Amino acid sequence: MNDGPAASLMGIALKPKRAARRDRGGDSAASVAAASPPSPPPVAEPSPEAAVEPPPRPEEIVVYWERLRRGRPLPPLVDLDRALVAKAWPDSLIVVFDQEALPRISRLGATNGDIEYTPMVTDWILTQARHAARRATKLDELQSFPMAGESVRYRLFLLPFGQGESVLCHLCLAAW
């Protein structure tokens, strides 16, 4: 049992240790080796797994779109790096609305197999893309769909371009 204050080294200045005296009559190679600094440890090569960056999260497509805007209401479609979007965010589409024709859908890259493009899902994408285009604003939508006896929930990011005539859509599975 200790009734006094706890001991602490705070506030005490420590003196550096003095180097050991060298024997003047000893081996000069040993004294040179002792005086030279140790060589740095070998640098480990990064493993291939460490060099691979994780894929961007689905939400990061909105950050990409905001960067393309550069303070403008909407970014122009020519600024879109289709290869980047295709690689970073599979299951992305461009929906283009013409005044006289049906909407055109262009897939950017491949699908990762998470999405089942049923007629209901496709209709939902087109309907939400039309809303984003008319409002000229980004949207983040969630919807559940019946698939093979269970319910699947999708998240849809809608990012308009130009004058609202085209919309970048990214579809992904949503967490419950």
Secondary structure, 3 states (H helix, E strand, C coil): CCCCCCCCCCCCCCCCCCCCCCCCCCCHHHHHHHHCCCCCCCCCCCCHHHHCCCCCCCCHHHHHHHHHHCCCCCCCHHHCCHHHHHHHCCCEEEEECCCCCCCEEEEECCCCCCCCCCHHHHHHHHHHHHHHHHHCCCEEEEEEEEECCEEEEEEEEEEEECCCCEEEEEEEECCC
